[in-house]
């Protein structure tokens, strides 16, 4: 069920996030919030689109954009760089976030956040994958960045700069690995698998560990 109250909350969050990020879309640098709906068919989406326009009037510096969900899926694949922040209903969001995750390297890269007024829950968007447990082949970035998102959220709520700095350190470490194009793996003793490292110039300490220490 789509209600006015819930729609206003999530739409306002999208505009506030866009303003806070202050990065704009990669294509043109514009601050933009896109509402993904099916308001040509669904009554609930018509309400969502109406609330989107009403809330958007409070943010004149941010461009308001709307897209029908089926058309949005092709535009997302064809020109993802056009989008800055996207807001949609629960069902469509569940679908398009899986699609978007493929553009950044697959489900192993994407983070999911369920955030309310008082509580937050952060996880890899793919959820549990027990069939891959113990095989040392699953991308851990989504889990690592889920921790980053949780620390960032908690740091903002508690006004704790230590948590915020730790979140920044984790993200910087992930970017460092991706920039290199491959992880640094160090073999362990038999039966222990391998460990992911980000050392440089003979420094065998993980980059993330060093950054986290500097954040504490």
N, C-alpha and C positions, 0 to 999 in steps of 0.2 A: 504494500500500500504506500502510495506517495502522498505525503501530507505537506501543507504549507510550512509548518514549523520546521520539520526535518529538512525540507528543501532549502529553506532560508539559511539554516545552520551550515549545511555543507557548501552551499554556494558562497556564503560570506567567507567561509574558511578558504575557499579557492581564491577569492579576490585578495584576502589578507596574505595568503601564501605568495601570490604573484607580486604583491607590493613588497613583501619582505625579501624575496629572492632578488628582485630588482635586476634581473638579468635580461629578460626579454627573449623572444624566439630567436634561435640561431640564424634563421634566414634573414631577418630584417631588424633584429634588435628591439622590436616593439613589445611592450608589456601587453599580453593578450590572454584572456580567459575564454576558452571555447566550451560551450554547453553542447553535449552530445545527447540528442533526444530522438523520439519518434513521434513528434507532436502532430504529424499529419494523419496518424492513426489512433494513438493512445491518449485517452483523456488525462491520465496521470502525467504524461509528458507535457501536455499543454499547460498544466498547472506549473510544472517545473520550469518550463520556458518562460512563463509569465513572471514567476518569482525571480528568475535569472535577470530579466530586463529591469525589474524594480530594484533589486539589490545593486545591479551594475551602475545605476544612476548615481550611486554614492561614491563611485570610483571613476571620475571623469578622465583620469590620467591613464586608465587601462582600457584597451580596446575590447569590446564585447563581440564575440563571434559565436555563431550557432551552426550546428551540422546535424543532418539526419544520420542516424547511426550506421545504416548500410552504406551510405556514401562516404561517411567518415572512415570506414575500414579501408577503402581503397586509397583515400587521400593520405591516411596515416602511413601506408606502405610507400606511396609515391613521393611524398614530401614531408617526412616527419619533422624536418627542420622548421616548418611553418608554425609549429605549436609550442606554446610556452607552458600554460597550465590548462588542464582539461578537467571538467567537472561533469558528472553524469549520474544517472540513477544506479541503484545497487546492481541490478541484473546486467545492464549494459556495461557497467564498470568491471564486473567480473569477467566479461568477455574481452573487452578491448585491452585490458591490462595484460592478459596473456598474449594477445597479439603484439602489443607494444614491446613486451619483454624479448621477443624474438629479434627485434631490431637492434637490441643492444648486446646480443650474443647468446640469448636463450634464457630459459627459466632459472638457470643457476646464477644469473646476474641480478635478478629482480627482487626487490624488497616489498613486503606488504606491511602496512600499518593500519591498525584499527584504533582510532583515537576518539575518545569522548571528552566530556568536560573534566572528569576526575580520573579517568583511567586510560591506559594505552597498552596495546599489545602489538608486538613487532615480530615478524617472522619472514622467512623466505617465501616468496609468493607461490612456490611450488608445493609448499606444505611438507608433510612427511614422505620420505622415500626409502622405506625399510629394505626394499629389494636391492638397493645399492650399498647398504651398510657394510663396512669392513672391506670394501674392494679398492679403496684408495683411488677412485677415479672421478668422483663427483666434484663439481666446481663449488668451492666453499664461499665464494664472494658474497652471495646473497645472505648467508648466515652472518658473515662478518659485518656487512653493511646494515643488517637488521640491528645488530648491537650498536652500531654508530647512530642509527636513527633513534633508538631508545635512549641513549645517553644524551643526545641533542634535545629530545623532548623533555626529558627529566631535568636537564640542566636549565632549560628555559622556565619550567614550572617552579623550580626551587631557587632560581636565580643563583645557580652554583656554577661559577666559571670553570672550575676544575672538570666538571662533567662535560661542559661545552668544549673545552680544550681537548679532552680525551676523544670526543667525537670527531673533531677536526683532525686529530692525529691519525685515527683509524682510516678516515677517508683519504688522507694524504698518502698513507702507506699503500692502500689499494691502487690509487692512481699511479704511484711509483712502479708497482708491479706491472700494471697494464701498459705503462709507457715503455717499459723494457720489452714487453711482448712475450714474456715467459716467466714462470716462477723459478726461484732458485730452490732446488731440492737437495736435501742432504740425506743420504741413506742412514738408517738406524740399524741397531742390532737385529738379528733375525727375529721375525715375528712381531716387530714393532712398526712395520710400515715405513713411511717416509715423512719428513717434516718439511713444511713450507717455510722458506727463509727469504729474506730480502736483504742480504748483505752485499757490501761493495768493497772492493780493494782489500780483500782478505778479511774484512770484518764479518765474523760469522754470526753476530747477533742479528735477530730479525729487525728489520726497519721499523715495523709496527711497535715492537717492544721499546726501541729507543725513543720513538716519538711519544709513546704513552708515558714513559718515564719523565720526559721533559714537560709533559702536561700536568703531572702530579705536583 
